[in-house]
Amino acid sequence: MSGLDSPFNKPKPVVSLDVRVLDALAAGILPYPVPPGRKYEYGTAGFRMKADAGLEHVVFTVGLIAALRSKLLKSATIGIMITASHNPPEDNGVKLVDPMGDMLQQSWEGYATTLANTQNADLAKTYEQFVNDILVSVISQNQDRPANVVIGRDTRPSGPGLVKALKAALDAVGATYQDYGYLTTPQLHYMVRCINTQKHPVPFGIPTEEGYYQKMANAFKTMMYGRKINGPVIVDCANGVGAPKLKELIKYLPTSEEGGIDIKVVNDDILKPEVLNHDCGADYVKTRQRAPPGSKAAINDRCCSLDGDADRLVYYYTDSSGFHLLDGDRIAILGAVFLKEMAEKAGLADKLKVGLVQTAYANGASTEYVKKVLDVPIEVTATGVKHLHHAAARFDIGVYFEANGHGTILFSEKATQIIRETQPRNPGQKYALDSLSASIDLINQTVGDAISDMLFTEVVLAYKSWTPENWLGIYKDLPNRLVRVTVKDRSVFRTTDAERKLESPKGIQNEINKAVASYVKGRAFARPSGTEDVLRVYAEAHYPHEAEALAAQVEEIVKKYG
């Protein structure tokens, strides 16, 4: 959305801001110009780029958006997280967190994009126009309604400079803020929801790090009653902010000798910026299909990896036959298995609908297992956590994970009330109800939380008495291949059916269908990237060589049309 076609270009504002605020904005943004030729767009991950590509300007404008959103929502606290997740150390990013700890309302992404692309000379007046457009109803009631913001960041060296730019914006408009310093992304989401629910009948939690650790530890202890974890788990923290936070959490958890867990932390060096996400972390393991070189894992060790801001999780192990990955699809199914069983044992199977949400990238074998063996309904959405999160919220208990390991489990208000108000009639039912109730607290329902998800996974494996081999053996993934295809203009490729089909260019989907029909258990789709002129082609089939061949065929079809 450019400045020329912005809906906020009104000839005369309803209210003129205090000249001191306008002057403060003009002075505050002065050190942070937009580099020539740069264009920014707020996406699922917020803004993300090289830290020296004008990100300080972007972060300044995000502070203004946060203040506006807080004012509109009756001074609710808005979160701002500065991180680039699994990206290399020279990158950074920023995203906004809404009052209930979920991602920024999608309709506001355009506001953030417009302001980020506003030149310094126009910023104060554009902000004034935003105030009049967005806060028109608030202005008539209370023009001076305060704005409240909380801030967190990961360990990247560019973080302090970005926080400085952010605070300059918040100071300019008189917003109140609290800087939590280093946090994982899920911890900031947790803090935001806790702050905004403090006056609710059932608060989400205490908005401190200790509160986060204590809530998780107490729920873990409840769920571990009568269960035993088999051996240690090696946790690769991607040399990111998750390392010191996991080490702190361990202090609150019972040890293996106490009936708890033995966590061995590796890749925990946050003092060397260059090693963040380097040859380690969830994205490395998922894309390279191998254990991190520095994981120190032996044959048959149970291992998992977080990413740089600790919101993704994948499991894996190696044995005599090689490397074995247990990704987000597997974690989602493990969660669905456990929660369905607990609902049945609690006598609530007819009252609680457990559902699972996937994207087109989910392996076809996992989808078949969920439908035919678990008998759990599946909803397929477009790629992007915001789509999965909203779909999961439509179930009583909604499980969602992307294959990359980012996901969580949502319990509706109805489900929470039923679980916590049902009176057990026997020890077995009490055990199940206690487990479900503790799951509500152990799982970070605001966003994917690798640390929370890891503890939940360990509890379920202990409950099932499963090794990673048992977990892997519940179904066999179909061989698959992912190909990146460069095209001249990605905008001519438009998808439908949750990105599983192309509706344009005309005729392309018929050609893909014909190619797929030639292979046993064949499935393929092509979807455009959201940021570059690239199509991502996914293909799977019964045999590895056929998955390769199908991917190559679809790649050629895309090139012909692109």
N, C-alpha and C positions, 0 to 999 in steps of 0.2 A: 504494500500500500504506500504509494509515494505521497510527498507533501502536496502535490498538485491535485490528486484525486481523493485526498483525505476527507472523510465526512465531517471533520472537525473544523474545516475552513469556513467559519462563520464570519460575516462582515463586522459584527459587533458583539463582544461578549456580554453576557447578562450581568456579570459581576467583575469588576477589576480587582486584581490582587493588589495587596499592599505593595507599594513601590519598593519597599525594603526587601520583600520576598523576591520580586523580579530582579532587583539588583544583585541579591545574593546568588540567585540562579545563574545570572550572566557571569558573575565573577567566579563562581564555583566550577562551572563547566569549562572555563577558559583554558586550563592546562590540558584538556582532554578533547582535542579535535577529532573529527571523523577523517581518517586517511583518504586521500583522493581515490575515487573509484570503488570504494568499499560499499557493499550492501549487506545488511544483516536481516536475518529472519528468525523469529522465535519458533522453535519446534518442540518436539516431545522432550528433548533434553535441555530446553531453554535455548540460550545462546552458547555456542561452543566454537572455539577457533584458536589460532595462535595467540598467545597472550599479548604479543606486541602488535597485533593487527587492529588496534583501536578498541580493545576490550574495555579499557578504563572509561571511555566515553559511553559504551554500552552499559556498563555497570552503574554509572551515574544515572542514566535514564531509567534503569530498572528500579533504582531507589525511589524515583518519583512515581513510578507505576505502583510500587508497593504502598507508598503513602496514600495515593488516591484510592486504592482498593481497600485499605484499612478504613479510611474515612467513610467510604460508601457502605461498608459492612459494620457500621456502628462502632468503630474503633476496635474491631477484632484484630488480633495480632496476625501479621503476615510474615512468613519466613523468606529469607533470601539465602540460598546456598551457593557458595563459590567453589566450583569443582569442574573437572573435565573427566571424571570417572576413570574409564579404562584407557583414555588417550595418553599419548606420551607426555613427559614432564613439561615440555615447552608450550603445551596447550593449556588453556583454562576455559572456564565457562561460568555462567550464572543462570540460576532458575529461581522462580517464585513458588512459594508453597502457600496454598489456601488455608483458611482457618481450621478445617478439620484434618489437616495434615496431608491432604491430597494435592494433586498437581493443579496449577493455575487453570481456572475456568477457561475453556477453549476460546470463548468469544473475546477474551481479553488478550489473546496472543497477537491480534492485529494492533491493539493499542501499543503493546510493547514494541512491536516491529516498527510502527510509525515513529514513535519517539526515538528509538535507537538510530533511525536513519535521518533524524532532524539535525541540521547543521547548528553549530554553536550559536550563531547570531540569531537564529530563529527559535531557540529552545525555550526561552522564558515565555514568549508570547504563545508558542504552541502548547506549553504546559497550562497557561491560563485558559486557552480554548478547551483543553481537556477537562479542566476543573468545571467549566460551565456546561460542557456536554455530559460528563459522567456524573457530576455531583449536583445536578440541577435540583433534584428533590431534597438533597441534604442541605443545600445552601438556604433554602426557604425555611428550614427548621433550625439549623445550627451551623453557621458558616465556619465556626472555629472548632468543630469537632476534631479531637486529637487523632493522630495516626500512630500506630504501634507496630514495631518491626523487630524481629530477632534475626541474628546473623550467624552463620556457621561457614567454615571453609575447610578444605583438605590441606595437605602438607606441601603443596606446590610453592616454589619460591616466589612466584608472581602474586601469591595471595595477599600479602600485606599491602602492596600498592593498590590492589583492586579494592580492598576493604577501605582504604583511605579515600578513594574516589567515591565509594558508596556512602560513607559517612558524610562527605562533603555535600552530597545531594540531600541526605536526610536532615542535616543541619540547616540547609538553605530553606527548607519548607517547614522547619520546626517539628519534625517527627521525633518521637521518643523511640529509642532503640536499645537493645541489649546484645552485646557481642559475646557469643559463647566461645569464640576462638576455634580451636580444632574440634571438629565433630565429623562423624560419618554422616553421609546424606540421610540415612534412615533415622539417626538420632535427632537431626534437626526437624524432620517431619514429626517425630514423636513429641519434641518440645512444643512445637506449634499447637498440636492437638491438645496436649496437656494444659497449656495456658488458656486455651479457648473453651475448655470444658471444666474449669475449676469450680464453677458455680452450678454445674449440672448435678442432677441427683446421683449419678454414677460417674465421677471424674475419670478421665482416661488414665491418669497417673500423675506423678509428681514431676514438674518440669525442671528436673536437674539430672545430671549424669548419674548420680547415685540413685535417683528414683528410677531411671531407666534400667540400671543394673539390678536393683533390688526387685523390681517387678518381674523381670525376666527370670532371675534366679529362684524366686519363690515359686513361680509357675513350673519351672523345670523340676524342682524338688518334688512338687506334688505329682507330676507326671511320671517321675522315676520311681515312685513308691512300688516296691515289689518287682522292679525290673532291673536288669543288669546289662551294662554296656560292655561289649566284648572287645577289649584291647583299646589302645589309644587311637585318636584321630589326629592326623598331621594336617595342620591348617596353614596354607600358603596365603599370606596377607598382601601380596603384590607390592611389598615395601611401601604401603600406603597407610592412611590414617586408621584403617581397621586394626593394624597391629597393636598400637598402644591401647586402643579401646578394648580389644579382645583380652589383652593381658590384664586390664583392670577388671573386666567382668569375671575372669577366672578366680579372682580373689573372693567373689561372692558365691561361687559354685562349690558344691561338695566334691571332694576328690573321689577317685575310683575306689579307694579304700573305704570311703564313707558311703558308697553306693551311688556315686556320681560319675564324673567323667574325667578322663586324662586327655588334655588338649596340649599338643606339641606345636608351638608357633614357629613357623619358618618364614623366610623372606620378610623380615620385620625392620629393615634398615630405613628409617625415615630421615637420616642425617645426610644422605647422599641423594640429592634431587634426581640425578641422572639414572638411578636404578628403579625409580617408580614405574611399575608395569613393564619393566624390561625383562624379557624372557621369563615372565611369571604372571600370575593372576588368572582370573576366570576366562578372560578373552583369549589369552595365549593358549590355555589348555583346550578350549573349545575349537579354536581355529587351527591350531597346529596338531591337535589330536596326539598330544604327548604330555608327559609330566614335566613341570619346570625343572631345568637342570639343577637348580639350587634347592630342590625340595627335600633332599636327603632321605627320600623314601626308599624302603627296601621292597623286595617282592612280596606281594599280598598285603602290604600296608594299606589301611583305609585312609584316603587322602581327600582333601577338598581345597578349592581355591576361591578366594574372594577377589573382587576387583579393587581399583584404587580408592574408591569411596565407599566400599563395602555394601553395595546394594545388589550384587550378583553373586551367585554361588553355583559351582559345579563340583561333583564328586568324581573320583576315578581311582583306579588301582592298576597295577601291572602284575602279570603272572607269567608262567612259562610260555604262554601263547602270545603275549604282547600286552599292549595298552588297552584299557577298557574305560570308556567315558560313561558317566551317569549324569546326564545334563538336566536342563529344566523340565523337559518332558517327563523324565523319570521321577524327579522330585515331586512334580504335580501329581503323578499317579500314586506315588507312595503316600502323599497326604490324603488323596481321595480314598484310598484303600482303608487307611486308619480311621478317618472320620466317618465313613460309611459304617464300618464295623462298630465303632463306638455308639453311633446313633441307634443301630440295631440292638446292641446289648443294653442300651439305656431305655429301650422300649419306645423310641421316638422316630422310628423309620417312617411312619406314616405322617409325621408332623414336620419333619425337616427334610427339605429337598436339597441334596448335595449335587452340585453341578461342577463341570470342569470347562474351562475356556482355553482354546488353542488358537494359533494362527496357522496360516497355510504351510508354514515351515515345520510344523509338528510332523514327526515321522508317521507314515501311514500305519505302521504296525502298532504304534501307541494308540492311535485313534481306534483301531479295530479292537484292541484289548479293552479299552475303556467301555466301548459300546457292547461288546459281546460277552466279556468276562465280568467286568465290574457292574455292568448294567447301570451306568451313570450317564445322564444326559450331557451332551457336548454342545457348546456354542462356538462357532468359528468367527473371529473378527479380523479386521485389518491389522497389519503389523503396527506395533506401538503400544506401550503399556497403558496409555490413557484409554485406549479402546478395550483392552482386556479388563481393566479395572471396572469400567462402567458395566460391562457385560456380567462380570462376576457378582456385582452388587444386586443383580436381578434374582439370584438364587438365595435360599436361606443360608446355605454354606457354599460359597463360591471359591473354587480353587483356580488360580491362574499362574502360569509360569511361561515365559518365553523360553525357547530352546537355549538361549544364551545364559539362562540361570536367574533372570530377573523376574520375581513374582512374589506373591503372598496369598493369603487366604482371608476371605472376608466373611464375617458372621453378621447377619442382619440383626436389627434390634429385636425383631420377633424371635429369631433363633436364640439370641442371648437370653432373652426373658424366659423362654421355654426351658432352656438348659438349666438356668439358675433357680427357677422356681419349682421344677419337678422334684417331688419327694421320692427318694428311692424306696423300693419295696423289698429289696434283698441286697446282699453284699456285692453281687456282680453288677447290679444296676448302679449302685453307689460308685463303684470303681469306674464305670463308664461315664457317669455324670461328672465325677470329679475330673476325669481326664479331659472331657469336652470343655468344662469350665476353665481348667488350667490352660487349655489350648488357646482360648480366647485371649488370655493374658500373655502367653509365651510368644504368640505370633504378632508381629508388628503389622497391624491392619492398615496403616497409613500408606505404606509403600513397601516394595521389596527390600528386605533386610537380611543380608547374607549371614550375619551372626545369629539372629533370631531363627532363620530358616535352618541353619546348621544344627542348632540345639534341638529343634523340632524333628529334624531328620534323624538325629541320633536316638531320640526317644522312641520314634516309630520303629527303627531298626531293632532296638532293644526289645520292644513289645512283640515284634514278629520273630525275634531270635534269628534274624537274617544277617548273613554276611553280605558284603558287596556282590559276591558271586550269586547268591540267592536272589538278590534284588535285580541284578542284570538278567537273570534267567527267567523272569516272569513272562517276557516276550523277547523276540529277536528283531532288532531294527532291520528295516529294509535298507539295502545298499542305496546310497544317495550321493548326489554330486551338486555342488553349488558353483555357478559360473558367473563371472562379471563381464558384461558385454557393453562396450562403449558405443553410443549412438549419437547422431547429429543433434537430435532434439527429443528429449524424453517426454516432452509435453504432448506429443502426438500419440503416446501410448497411454490409454486410459483403462483402468481395471474395474471389474465388478465382482460380485459374489465373494466378498471379503478378500479381494486381490487374487483370487484363484483363477480368474478368467480375464481376458482382454476383450473389451468391447470395441476398441479401435486400436490400430487401423483396421478397416473392414477386411474381413477374410482371414486375419492372422490366427484367430482362435480355432477356426476350422482346420487349418494346417497343423496346429499344435495337437488338436484332438486326434487327427489321423496318425501323427507320429506316436502318440501315447498308446493308441490302440494296437500297435505292433508288438507290445512288450507285456509279459506276464507281470501283473500287479503294477503296471506302469502308471505313473502320475507325474505331471510336470506343470509348471506355471512360470510366467515371466512378469515381473513387476518393476516399475521405474523407481529409481532412487529418489529420495525427497530432496537431495542437495546437489546432485551432479547429473550430467547427461550419460547415465549408465542404467542398464537394465540388469536385474539380478535374476538369473535363470536357475530354478531348482528342479531337479529330476530324481526320481527313485524308481526302482524296479526290483524284480525278484533276485537277479544276479548282478554282481558288481559290474561286469563288463557291459551289461545292458543299461545300467544306470548311466555309465559313462557315455554310451552310444546315444541314449535318449537326450542327455544334456547337450551333446554336440549337435544333434539334429535341431533341437529347439534354438540353440545359439545361432545356427545358420538361418533359420526362419526369421529370427529377430533382426539379424543383419540385413536380410533382404528388404525388410520393411523400414529399417531404421537408417 
